[in-house]
């Protein structure tokens, strides 16, 4: 039996995000397939000798990967989840954050990592990261990885172009829990109800979404808690929101079901998404999907979503209007059930493990 340690950021439970769902669901489905997959936080002491393999998440947080991969001395794989915050950081941050527009994406990520450490919001596992920096750390990790597991071909191309490093890869799609998110066509949808399930932070672009739907006939539900360093952004979102906008704190996945079931539209007008897990979940439950095309989303949704320009509230509103009156897209649901479930993701992940071992 294969034994794997999933090594994740130390804040994966206290600050939940898409990587939380990906790690938890992949581990759960691997266990159902007879694989021992245990989630370990990066700041834990890990008994490496108990495992055949390490599985890391988030290439953009290389300090954790550097430390454990060098210390363990066993093969490792990486779910890259390579988000690019560059456009948002450079063009849409406010105040002192505007200074970031003069820096490279890797430099920005390095400064964020050091800041999280200095502010006590995260640990810095590897001292070598401090002097290697972001870019060299990532190139080091890629050079030693047995295989990487991007969520799409588009993401793999970004990894190889950005870090000029070819590495073995296998696409492991993002997914949804098809047993939890089940479409019931007997329940009538509310064409005026729009849901956005995402952590409230600048890159998710809730501010422009609120501007787009304020004082319109639509009811907007924003489901999610603000990121730790985005309180000011959250407060600005609340301060400009009209009466037709409602905020709901982060809720467990099973509680999302009732909102997806009622809403005609789910929207993620982000400045960047590798996929947008909530978009996949909502599409399974009969929602029409509005998303920006920044990132890798077109590889998942192709022509079966309504696309908007995240910089334009007018574009966001126009996409919502089209999605709210369009017939539900059964093609997308069938494609998700065939290709984008956590069972499918776990099957691909196991293939990767077997190729390494």
Protein Blocks (a to p, Z undefined) as FASTA:
>chain_A
ZZddddddfklmmmgcfklmmmmmmmmmmmmnopacddddfkbccdfklpcbdcdehjll
mmlmmmmmmmnopacdddfkpacfklmmmmmcghjllmmmmpcfklmmmmmmmmmmmnop
accfblmlmmnommlmmmmmmmmpmbdcdfbfklmmmmmmmnopacddddddddddfklm
ccdfkbccdfkbccddddddfklommmmmmmmgoiabdcddeddddfklmmmmmmmmmmp
cfkbccdddddfklmmmmmmmpmbdcdfbfbdfkopmlmmmmmnopacdddfehjklmmn
mmmbccddfklmklmmmmmmmmmmpccdfklmmmmmmmmcfklmmmmmmmmmmmmZZ
